[in-house]
Amino acid sequence: MNEENSLSAEDQARVDQVINAGYNRTERQPFRPLRLLAVLWVVVAILGAVSWYIGKQSGFL
């Protein structure tokens, strides 16, 4: 990008005001990949158990 396309001081102040206002300043909790892995493992284990139970009831296992 060219330096000629930069915003004027007034426009930049308006942009900063919008960015810093309202829902744009939502605080987020830190990302926890191990918690996500644990949740996914539990969901896969539950789905596996349900499918095993259905297979056992249907006579496939």
N, C-alpha and C positions, 0 to 999 in steps of 0.2 A: 504494500500500500504506500501511497505517496504521503508525504507530510502535508501536502496541500489539502488533503481531504479531512484533516483533523477538525474537531468541533470548535466552535467559538466558546468563550468562557461562559456565556449565558446558557448555551445549549448543554455544555458539559455539566453545569450546575444543576440543570433540570434532570439530566440523566442520572446524576449522583443522587438526587433527591428521590427519584423513583426507585432506584436500586436499593436504597437504604430504608425504604418505607414499607410497612405492612408485611405481607406474606413473603416477601423476598428475604427477610431476615430470620427465617425459621431456624432455630437451633436444632441440630441433629446430634444423635448419639453416635459415638465412634463405631465404625464398622468392625464386627467381630466375626471373622471367617470361621473360627472353630465352632461357634454357636450355630452358624448356618449349616456347617457340615453335620453337626449333631442332629439338628432338626431334619435335614434331608435323610440322614441315616434312619431316624425313627420312622419317618413317613414310608421309606422304602421297606423297612422291616414289617410295618403294619400291613402294607399292601401285599407283601409276600406271604404273611401269615393268613390273610384273608383268601388269597388265591390258593394256598395250600389247603385250607379248610374247604373251599368250594370244590376243589379237585378230589379231596377225600370223600366228601358227601356224594359226589357224582359218580364215584367208582373208577376214576382215572388213575388214582394212586393206590 
